[in-house]
Amino acid sequence: MGKTEMKELQTLLPYFIKHPTVWSNYDKEADAVYLHFKKPNHADHSEMTDDEIIVRYEKNEVVGLTILNASKRNLNF
């Protein structure tokens, strides 16, 4: 696993700890993984990282992630 992926995972850990229940689904047609840290969530802002991950915010709190091109990512654990 590359340094970038490890850094991403380390960045995500606080959200998994804060929100022990995470909902996820994979859309094969869109090749996207959706992670929801809060349900229901009503994102009022989002931004895309350089790694094609969309971070969704509600009142400045991360409430979800959309990971684009999921099947093409090199995740060697």
The 8 nearest C-alpha neighbors of each residue, nearest first, counted from 0:
[[1, 75, 74, 76, 4, 2, 5, 73],
 [0, 2, 3, 4, 5, 74, 75, 73],
 [1, 3, 5, 4, 6, 0, 7, 8],
 [2, 4, 6, 1, 5, 7, 0, 8],
 [3, 5, 7, 6, 1, 2, 8, 0],
 [6, 4, 8, 2, 7, 3, 9, 1],
 [5, 7, 9, 3, 4, 8, 2, 10],
 [8, 6, 4, 10, 5, 9, 3, 11],
 [9, 7, 11, 5, 10, 6, 4, 12],
 [10, 8, 6, 12, 11, 7, 5, 13],
 [9, 11, 7, 8, 12, 6, 13, 14],
 [12, 10, 8, 9, 14, 13, 7, 15],
 [11, 13, 15, 9, 14, 10, 16, 8],
 [14, 12, 16, 15, 11, 17, 10, 9],
 [15, 13, 17, 16, 12, 11, 18, 36],
 [16, 14, 18, 12, 19, 13, 17, 11],
 [15, 17, 13, 14, 18, 19, 12, 11],
 [16, 18, 14, 15, 13, 19, 12, 36],
 [19, 17, 15, 20, 16, 14, 36, 21],
 [20, 18, 15, 16, 17, 21, 14, 36],
 [21, 19, 18, 22, 36, 15, 37, 35],
 [22, 20, 36, 35, 19, 23, 18, 34],
 [23, 21, 35, 34, 20, 36, 24, 33],
 [24, 22, 34, 33, 35, 21, 25, 32],
 [23, 25, 33, 32, 26, 34, 22, 31],
 [26, 24, 32, 31, 27, 33, 23, 30],
 [25, 27, 31, 29, 30, 28, 32, 24],
 [28, 26, 30, 29, 25, 31, 32, 70],
 [27, 29, 30, 26, 31, 25, 68, 32],
 [28, 30, 31, 26, 27, 68, 67, 25],
 [31, 29, 27, 68, 28, 26, 69, 67],
 [30, 32, 67, 29, 26, 69, 66, 25],
 [33, 31, 25, 66, 65, 24, 69, 26],
 [32, 34, 65, 23, 24, 64, 25, 31],
 [35, 33, 23, 64, 63, 22, 65, 36],
 [34, 36, 63, 22, 37, 21, 62, 23],
 [37, 35, 62, 21, 63, 18, 34, 22],
 [38, 36, 35, 40, 62, 39, 63, 21],
 [39, 37, 40, 35, 36, 22, 62, 41],
 [38, 40, 37, 41, 35, 36, 62, 42],
 [41, 39, 38, 37, 42, 62, 57, 35],
 [40, 42, 57, 43, 39, 56, 62, 38],
 [43, 41, 57, 56, 44, 55, 40, 62],
 [42, 44, 57, 56, 41, 58, 45, 55],
 [45, 43, 56, 42, 55, 57, 46, 59],
 [46, 44, 55, 54, 56, 53, 47, 43],
 [45, 47, 54, 53, 48, 55, 44, 52],
 [46, 48, 53, 52, 51, 54, 49, 45],
 [47, 49, 50, 52, 51, 53, 46, 54],
 [48, 50, 51, 47, 52, 53, 46, 3],
 [49, 51, 48, 52, 47, 67, 66, 53],
 [52, 50, 48, 49, 67, 47, 53, 66],
 [53, 51, 66, 48, 47, 65, 50, 67],
 [52, 54, 47, 65, 46, 64, 55, 51],
 [53, 55, 64, 46, 45, 63, 47, 52],
 [56, 54, 45, 63, 61, 62, 42, 64],
 [57, 55, 61, 42, 60, 44, 59, 62],
 [56, 58, 42, 43, 60, 59, 41, 62],
 [57, 59, 60, 56, 43, 42, 44, 61],
 [60, 58, 57, 56, 61, 44, 43, 62],
 [61, 59, 56, 57, 58, 62, 55, 42],
 [60, 62, 56, 55, 63, 57, 59, 54],
 [63, 61, 36, 56, 37, 55, 35, 60],
 [64, 62, 35, 55, 34, 36, 61, 54],
 [63, 65, 54, 34, 53, 33, 55, 66],
 [64, 66, 33, 53, 52, 32, 67, 34],
 [67, 65, 52, 32, 31, 69, 64, 53],
 [66, 68, 31, 69, 51, 52, 65, 30],
 [69, 67, 30, 71, 70, 31, 66, 72],
 [68, 70, 67, 31, 71, 72, 30, 66],
 [69, 71, 72, 68, 30, 31, 73, 67],
 [70, 72, 69, 68, 73, 30, 67, 74],
 [73, 71, 69, 70, 74, 68, 67, 75],
 [72, 74, 75, 71, 0, 70, 1, 4],
 [75, 73, 72, 76, 0, 4, 1, 71],
 [74, 76, 0, 73, 1, 72, 4, 5],
 [75, 74, 0, 73, 1, 5, 4, 8]]
